[in-house]
Amino acid sequence: MEKERTAQDNKIKKQVPLRLSSTLFRDLSQWAEDDFRSLNGQIEFLLTECVKNRKRKED
């Protein structure tokens, strides 16, 4: 049941206003382009990886 709810939660996207320095924005945009992702997709990918790493460290 918990896995099913998590899968449903992953499909729901929340909007979050985000302010970045122009340097960070430029660097992330270039990185996203290099990885063939949108800037939003790149930020989501990086945050997901960071959360996974943190969870691994907690175990």
HELIX and SHEET records of a PDB file:
HELIX    1   1 GLU A    2  LYS A   11  1                                  10    
HELIX    2   2 SER A   22  ASP A   34  1                                  13    
HELIX    3   3 LEU A   39  GLU A   58  1                                  20    
END                                                                             
